[in-house]
Amino acid sequence: MQHKGLISLVAVTVVAVGLAAVLARTTGPQSDPLAGKPVLPEVSSRLGDVGRMALVHGDQKTTLVRDGEKWS
């Protein structure tokens, strides 16, 4: 009786893996239409005037500070 349950479990697993492989192949990864484009294009022409930039997302804040030609 246990062999029947094990065979059923293996069969369901094989079907699930096969279905996942087919769906992954047909849908493929979705690419972001903004990938590779500047985030703040209006800043690029005035980048020499910027010494500090704060990025805020919700309660998280990241500050970029310019030191000569380097940002940290």
C-alpha positions in Angstrom: 0.0 0.0 0.0 2.9 2.4 0.7 4.4 1.8 -2.7 1.2 3.0 -4.4 1.4 6.3 -2.4 5.1 6.7 -3.2 4.5 6.1 -6.9 1.6 8.7 -6.9 3.8 11.2 -5.2 6.6 10.7 -7.7 4.2 11.0 -10.6 2.7 14.3 -9.3 6.2 15.7 -8.7 7.3 14.8 -12.3 4.1 16.4 -13.7 4.6 19.6 -11.6 8.3 19.9 -12.6 7.5 19.4 -16.2 4.7 22.0 -16.1 7.0 24.5 -14.4 9.6 23.9 -17.1 7.1 24.5 -19.9 5.7 27.6 -18.3 9.2 29.0 -17.6 10.2 28.5 -21.2 7.0 30.0 -22.7 6.7 33.1 -20.6 10.4 33.9 -20.1 11.8 36.6 -17.9 10.1 40.0 -18.0 12.5 42.9 -18.7 12.0 46.3 -17.2 11.4 48.9 -19.9 13.4 51.4 -17.9 16.5 49.2 -17.5 19.6 50.9 -18.8 18.1 54.4 -18.8 19.2 57.2 -16.5 17.2 57.4 -13.3 17.5 61.2 -13.0 18.3 62.4 -16.6 17.8 66.1 -15.6 20.7 65.8 -13.1 23.3 64.6 -15.5 23.8 68.0 -17.1 24.4 69.6 -13.6 26.2 66.7 -11.9 29.2 69.0 -11.3 27.0 71.2 -9.1 25.9 68.3 -6.9 27.8 67.4 -3.8 25.3 65.3 -1.9 22.2 63.3 -2.8 19.7 61.7 -0.6 17.7 58.7 -1.8 14.6 58.0 0.3 12.2 55.0 0.0 9.7 54.8 2.8 11.6 54.9 6.1 14.9 54.0 4.4 17.4 56.7 3.5 20.7 56.5 1.7 22.9 59.5 1.3 25.6 59.8 -1.4 28.4 62.2 -0.8 30.8 63.5 -3.5 34.5 63.6 -2.7 36.3 65.0 -5.7 35.4 62.6 -8.6 34.3 59.8 -6.3 30.9 59.2 -4.7 30.4 57.3 -1.4 
